[in-house]
Every structure is written in C-alpha cells, then in structure tokens.
Amino acid sequence: MSGAGLLALAGDTARSVAVAVTPLLLVFLVFQALLLKLPQREVVRILGGTLVAALGLWLFLTGVALAFLPFGTLIGRAVATLPHPALMLGVGLVLGFVTTWGEPAVRILADEVQDASGGSIHRTMVLLTICAGVAVSVGLGVLRIALELPMAWLLVPGYAIALVLMRFSDKAFVAVAADAGGVATGPLANSFLLALALGLASAADGADPLLDGLGLVALIALAPILSVMTLGLVIRWRTRPEHSRK
C-alpha cells in the first residue's frame, strides 16, 4: 500500500472511531452533569481512559484493514486449493482453535466465570471448551463451503441440540453458554475468520462468496453454546455420588 493510501485508510478509520466513541462520551458527560457529579480527578481519569481506548481501537482497526483481512482472505484461497476436504476440515479446526485462543473477550469471560464460581470452574477449562467448540464450528464451516452444503443443514440441527441441552443443563451453565456464544464472535473472529470464509468461497469452484462465504460467524456463535452446556453436563455427572451413576 502506498503512503497516500495508508494515510487515507488511517483517516477513514479515525473518523469511524470518532463516530463510534463520541455518542458514549456525550452520554457520560450528560450523566456527569445531571446525576453523577464525580470529582474532577475522576472525570479526567475517565476522559483519559476513553482517549486511550479510542486510540487503541483506531490502531486495531487500522491493523485489521492492513493485515488481518488480506491475510485471512489469502489463507482462505490457499485452503481452497487443498486436494481433499479432510485437509480443509483439519485446517479449519486448527485456525478456529488458535483464533479463539487469542480472543480477548473469551479470556475475560473465562476469568469472570472462575471468579463468580469461587474457583470451582477454572478459567482454563472454560477457555479450552470454548476454543474446542469454535474449532469444530470453523472446521464444519470450511467443509460446508467446500462441499456446497446449505447453511440450514448445520444451523437447524445445532440449535435443536442446544434446546435439548438447555433442558437438562444447570441454569448457571446455560447463562455462561449464552455469553460464550457472544464473546466468541469477537474482533478476531469477525475479521480473520470471516475473511477466511470469503476467501475460500471466492476461490472454490462453484461457490458464491455472498451465499457461501457469509454465515460462518453464526456457526461460531452457536458452537460455544453447545460446548459449554456439554461441559456442564459432564461436570454434573462427574460430581454425582458414585451410587447414583450405577
């Protein structure tokens, strides 16, 4: 990318960040004037933190446009050249796992679950469960594009299984599972994995990028719901008294 193109990208991203952050900043200022009445030191701290967050968001979105989206698209096109669908499935499993492993929102949820459960549900167990669920969903999503399968063949049975699991799961794990589906579709998934699917669909024979490339995020949102509720059932079974298992 040329210097002029980089400056244009940085300017467009800065305007987008300003549009996103300004309403929240105005809401805070209105509440501060009418209700909060925080000390000046606290106001300065919050405004400074908002500025740092906006700067971080600008850097992240600029990096996504420069690297994540093109990189994901190129990886997707490379996956389309693999000779066997099983290889595509394997690549999808690996990419889904490592992408979710680096998702900040997933790690925050895992920490919150450990804190809320008093340490009985360890953060690593939650993190691995979500990563495994997303890995399976990305693998199946890649396979769906390669085999040109309808999205409904995965989503309808998946949500049907989720409803069944919800009936037998503890309420706490249902709540965690619902949040897990949201945090798994964070910035890494929406940038890298979505670009991966679009790149794969654009290079696969007979695939339509609009019809086949989009929809992967829906699978990613579903997968942690299933995996976390399954984890809850496993934990409940293992903690039952020994005589009740017989």
C-alpha positions as CSV (number, residue, x, y, z in Angstrom):
1,M,0.0,0.0,0.0
2,S,1.3,3.4,-0.9
3,G,1.9,6.2,1.6
4,A,-1.2,8.1,0.3
5,G,-3.3,5.0,0.6
6,L,-2.1,4.4,4.1
7,L,-2.9,7.9,5.2
8,A,-6.4,7.7,3.6
9,L,-7.0,4.4,5.4
10,A,-5.8,5.9,8.7
11,G,-8.1,8.9,8.3
12,D,-11.1,6.8,7.4
13,T,-10.5,4.6,10.4
14,A,-10.1,7.6,12.7
15,R,-13.4,9.1,11.5
16,S,-15.1,5.7,12.1
17,V,-13.7,5.5,15.7
18,A,-14.8,9.1,16.4
19,V,-18.4,8.3,15.2
20,A,-18.4,5.2,17.5
21,V,-16.9,6.7,20.6
22,T,-18.4,10.2,20.6
23,P,-22.0,9.2,21.5
24,L,-20.8,7.2,24.5
25,L,-18.7,10.2,25.6
26,L,-21.6,12.5,25.3
27,V,-23.8,10.1,27.3
28,F,-21.2,10.2,30.1
29,L,-20.9,14.0,30.1
30,V,-24.7,14.3,30.3
31,F,-24.9,11.9,33.2
32,Q,-21.9,13.6,34.9
33,A,-23.7,17.0,34.6
34,L,-27.1,15.8,35.8
35,L,-26.6,12.8,38.1
36,L,-23.1,11.5,38.7
37,K,-21.3,14.8,39.9
38,L,-18.0,13.0,40.1
39,P,-14.9,14.8,41.3
40,Q,-12.7,16.5,38.7
41,R,-10.0,13.9,39.2
42,E,-12.3,11.1,38.3
43,V,-13.7,12.9,35.3
44,V,-10.1,13.5,34.0
45,R,-9.3,9.8,34.5
46,I,-12.4,8.6,32.7
47,L,-11.8,11.0,29.8
48,G,-8.2,10.0,29.6
49,G,-9.1,6.3,29.6
50,T,-11.7,7.0,26.8
51,L,-9.0,8.6,24.7
52,V,-6.6,5.7,25.3
53,A,-9.4,3.2,24.3
54,A,-10.2,5.2,21.2
55,L,-6.5,5.3,20.2
56,G,-6.3,1.5,20.8
57,L,-9.4,0.9,18.7
58,W,-8.0,3.1,15.9
59,L,-4.8,1.1,15.9
60,F,-6.6,-2.2,16.0
61,L,-9.0,-1.4,13.1
62,T,-6.1,0.0,11.0
63,G,-4.2,-3.2,11.6
64,V,-7.2,-5.3,10.7
65,A,-7.6,-3.5,7.4
66,L,-3.8,-3.7,6.7
67,A,-3.2,-7.3,7.7
68,F,-6.0,-9.4,9.2
69,L,-8.5,-9.1,6.3
70,P,-6.0,-9.6,3.5
71,F,-4.2,-12.3,5.4
72,G,-7.4,-14.2,6.1
73,T,-8.5,-13.9,2.5
74,L,-5.2,-15.3,1.2
75,I,-5.3,-18.2,3.7
76,G,-8.9,-19.0,2.6
77,R,-7.8,-19.0,-1.1
78,A,-4.9,-21.3,-0.2
79,V,-7.2,-23.7,1.7
80,A,-9.4,-23.9,-1.4
81,T,-6.5,-25.4,-3.3
82,L,-6.1,-28.4,-0.9
83,P,-6.8,-31.7,-2.6
84,H,-9.1,-33.3,-0.1
85,P,-12.0,-32.0,2.1
86,A,-10.5,-33.7,5.1
87,L,-7.5,-31.5,4.9
88,M,-9.7,-28.4,4.7
89,L,-11.5,-29.7,7.8
90,G,-8.2,-30.1,9.6
91,V,-7.1,-26.6,8.7
92,G,-10.4,-25.2,9.8
93,L,-10.1,-26.9,13.2
94,V,-6.6,-25.5,13.8
95,L,-7.5,-22.0,12.7
96,G,-10.7,-21.9,14.7
97,F,-8.9,-23.0,17.9
98,V,-5.9,-20.7,17.7
99,T,-8.1,-17.7,16.7
100,T,-10.4,-18.2,19.7
101,W,-7.4,-18.8,22.0
102,G,-6.2,-15.3,21.2
103,E,-9.7,-13.7,21.5
104,P,-9.5,-11.2,24.4
105,A,-13.3,-11.3,25.2
106,V,-13.1,-15.1,25.6
107,R,-10.3,-14.8,28.2
108,I,-12.3,-12.1,30.1
109,L,-15.3,-14.4,30.2
110,A,-13.2,-17.3,31.4
111,D,-11.8,-15.1,34.2
112,E,-15.2,-13.9,35.2
113,V,-16.6,-17.4,35.3
114,Q,-13.8,-18.5,37.6
115,D,-14.3,-15.5,39.9
116,A,-18.1,-15.9,40.0
117,S,-17.8,-19.7,40.7
118,G,-15.3,-19.2,43.5
119,G,-12.7,-21.0,41.6
120,S,-14.7,-24.2,41.2
121,I,-14.8,-23.7,37.4
122,H,-11.3,-23.0,36.3
123,R,-10.6,-20.4,33.6
124,T,-8.5,-22.8,31.6
125,M,-11.3,-25.3,31.4
126,V,-13.8,-22.7,30.2
127,L,-11.2,-21.3,27.7
128,L,-10.4,-24.8,26.2
129,T,-14.1,-25.7,26.0
130,I,-14.9,-22.5,24.0
131,C,-11.9,-22.9,21.8
132,A,-12.8,-26.5,21.0
133,G,-16.4,-25.6,20.2
134,V,-15.3,-22.8,17.8
135,A,-12.7,-25.1,16.3
136,V,-15.4,-27.6,15.4
137,S,-17.7,-24.9,14.0
138,V,-15.0,-23.4,11.8
139,G,-13.9,-26.8,10.5
140,L,-17.6,-27.6,9.7
141,G,-18.0,-24.2,8.1
142,V,-15.0,-24.7,5.9
143,L,-16.3,-28.1,4.9
144,R,-19.7,-26.7,4.2
145,I,-18.2,-24.2,1.7
146,A,-16.1,-26.9,0.1
147,L,-19.0,-29.3,-0.3
148,E,-21.5,-26.5,-1.1
149,L,-23.9,-27.6,1.7
150,P,-26.8,-25.4,2.8
151,M,-26.3,-23.4,6.0
152,A,-29.6,-24.8,7.4
153,W,-28.1,-28.3,7.5
154,L,-25.8,-27.1,10.3
155,L,-27.7,-24.4,12.0
156,V,-31.1,-26.1,12.4
157,P,-29.8,-29.3,14.0
158,G,-27.3,-27.3,16.0
159,Y,-30.0,-25.1,17.6
160,A,-32.3,-28.1,18.1
161,I,-29.5,-29.8,20.1
162,A,-28.9,-26.6,22.0
163,L,-32.6,-26.5,23.1
164,V,-32.4,-30.1,24.2
165,L,-29.1,-29.5,26.2
166,M,-30.7,-26.4,27.7
167,R,-33.5,-28.6,29.1
168,F,-31.0,-30.8,31.0
169,S,-28.3,-28.3,31.9
170,D,-27.8,-26.3,35.1
171,K,-29.1,-22.7,34.8
172,A,-25.6,-21.4,35.6
173,F,-24.1,-23.2,32.6
174,V,-26.9,-22.1,30.3
175,A,-26.2,-18.5,31.3
176,V,-22.4,-19.0,30.7
177,A,-23.1,-20.7,27.4
178,A,-25.2,-17.9,26.1
179,D,-22.5,-15.3,26.9
180,A,-19.8,-17.6,25.4
181,G,-21.6,-17.6,22.1
182,G,-21.4,-13.8,22.1
183,V,-17.8,-13.4,23.2
184,A,-16.6,-16.0,20.7
185,T,-17.7,-13.7,17.8
186,G,-15.3,-11.0,18.8
187,P,-13.0,-8.9,16.7
188,L,-10.6,-11.7,15.7
189,A,-13.4,-14.0,14.5
190,N,-15.2,-11.2,12.7
191,S,-12.0,-10.0,10.9
192,F,-9.8,-13.0,10.3
193,L,-12.3,-16.0,10.2
194,L,-14.9,-14.1,8.2
195,A,-12.2,-13.0,5.7
196,L,-11.0,-16.7,5.6
197,A,-14.5,-17.9,4.7
198,L,-15.0,-15.2,2.0
199,G,-11.5,-16.0,0.5
200,L,-12.3,-19.7,0.5
201,A,-15.7,-19.2,-1.2
202,S,-14.2,-16.9,-3.8
203,A,-11.6,-19.5,-4.8
204,A,-13.7,-22.6,-4.5
205,D,-15.3,-24.0,-7.7
206,G,-19.0,-23.2,-7.9
207,A,-19.1,-21.4,-4.6
208,D,-20.8,-18.0,-4.3
209,P,-18.9,-15.6,-1.8
210,L,-22.1,-13.9,-0.8
211,L,-24.1,-17.1,-0.3
212,D,-21.4,-19.5,0.9
213,G,-18.8,-17.2,2.4
214,L,-21.0,-15.4,4.8
215,G,-22.7,-17.3,7.7
216,L,-19.6,-18.7,9.4
217,V,-20.0,-16.2,12.3
218,A,-23.4,-17.7,13.0
219,L,-21.8,-21.2,13.4
220,I,-19.1,-19.7,15.6
221,A,-21.8,-18.1,17.9
222,L,-23.6,-21.5,18.1
223,A,-20.6,-23.7,18.9
224,P,-19.7,-22.4,22.4
225,I,-23.3,-22.7,23.5
226,L,-23.2,-26.4,22.7
227,S,-19.7,-27.0,24.1
228,V,-20.2,-25.1,27.4
229,M,-23.5,-26.8,28.2
230,T,-21.9,-30.1,27.4
231,L,-19.2,-29.3,29.8
232,G,-21.8,-28.5,32.4
233,L,-23.4,-31.9,31.9
234,V,-20.1,-33.7,32.2
235,I,-19.2,-31.8,35.4
236,R,-22.6,-32.6,36.9
237,W,-22.3,-36.3,36.0
238,R,-18.7,-36.5,37.5
239,T,-19.8,-34.8,40.7
240,R,-22.8,-37.0,41.3
241,P,-22.5,-39.6,44.1
242,E,-21.0,-42.8,42.9
243,H,-24.1,-44.9,43.7
244,S,-26.3,-42.7,41.6
245,R,-24.3,-43.4,38.5
246,K,-24.9,-47.1,38.7
